[in-house]
Amino acid sequence: MHTSRTYTLTVKFIDGNSETFEFEESGQKLSLEKMMSLPVLTLELDQRLLVIPTAHIKSIEVSPVPVNLPGDLIRKARRVQKKSLM
């Protein structure tokens, strides 16, 4: 029996804004590497299509950690300190 996972996707933009989305795994595996190599991030939202140019994205955070991850990933990292620009 296959149970789908629910993910939270937070997109942080280069202008300082962020948006958070929630979605369920839809049979296709989530590939962050592929997602960031495309010129746009495309999301289907309740009868709408949202297209975000990846050039405007500073970072993407996905929770829980997807099963299929790039091979050059540093696993089990811990954030010790985060510096912000004033």
C-alpha positions as CSV (number, residue, x, y, z in Angstrom):
1,M,0.0,0.0,0.0
2,H,1.4,3.4,-1.1
3,T,0.8,6.3,1.2
4,S,1.5,9.7,-0.2
5,R,3.7,12.2,1.7
6,T,2.7,15.8,2.2
7,Y,5.5,18.3,1.7
8,T,5.9,22.0,2.6
9,L,7.8,24.1,0.1
10,T,9.1,27.5,1.1
11,V,10.4,29.7,-1.7
12,K,12.6,32.6,-0.6
13,F,13.0,35.3,-3.2
14,I,16.0,37.5,-3.9
15,D,13.8,40.6,-2.9
16,G,13.4,39.2,0.6
17,N,9.9,38.0,0.3
18,S,8.9,34.3,0.7
19,E,5.9,32.1,-0.1
20,T,5.0,28.7,1.4
21,F,3.1,26.0,-0.4
22,E,1.9,22.5,0.6
23,F,1.5,19.6,-1.7
24,E,1.3,15.8,-1.8
25,E,3.6,13.6,-3.7
26,S,1.8,12.7,-6.9
27,G,3.5,9.5,-8.0
28,Q,6.4,11.4,-9.5
29,K,9.5,11.8,-7.3
30,L,10.4,15.3,-6.3
31,S,13.8,16.3,-7.9
32,L,15.2,19.4,-6.3
33,E,18.2,19.3,-8.7
34,K,15.9,19.3,-11.7
35,M,13.6,21.9,-10.2
36,M,16.4,24.4,-9.8
37,S,17.9,23.7,-13.2
38,L,14.8,24.7,-15.0
39,P,14.2,28.4,-16.0
40,V,10.9,28.4,-14.1
41,L,9.3,26.7,-11.1
42,T,5.7,25.8,-12.1
43,L,3.0,25.1,-9.5
44,E,-0.7,24.1,-10.0
45,L,-2.8,25.9,-7.4
46,D,-6.5,25.3,-7.2
47,Q,-7.4,25.8,-10.8
48,R,-4.5,28.3,-11.4
49,L,-1.0,27.9,-12.7
50,L,1.8,29.8,-10.9
51,V,5.0,30.3,-12.8
52,I,8.0,31.6,-10.9
53,P,11.3,32.4,-12.7
54,T,14.1,30.5,-10.9
55,A,16.3,33.6,-11.4
56,H,14.2,35.3,-8.8
57,I,14.6,32.5,-6.2
58,K,17.3,32.8,-3.5
59,S,16.6,29.5,-1.9
60,I,14.0,26.7,-1.6
61,E,13.3,24.7,1.6
62,V,11.4,21.4,1.5
63,S,10.1,19.6,4.5
64,P,10.2,16.7,5.2
65,V,13.4,15.8,3.4
66,P,12.6,14.2,0.1
67,V,13.6,10.6,-0.5
68,N,15.5,11.2,-3.8
69,L,18.3,13.6,-3.1
70,P,21.3,14.6,-5.2
71,G,24.4,12.5,-4.6
72,D,26.6,15.5,-3.6
73,L,24.4,16.4,-0.7
74,I,25.8,17.1,2.8
75,R,23.6,15.0,5.0
76,K,22.6,15.6,8.7
77,A,24.0,19.2,8.7
78,R,23.1,21.5,11.6
79,R,22.8,25.3,11.3
80,V,25.0,26.8,14.0
81,Q,24.7,30.4,13.2
82,K,22.8,32.5,10.6
83,K,24.1,35.9,9.8
84,S,21.7,38.5,8.4
85,L,22.6,41.7,6.6
86,M,21.4,44.9,8.3
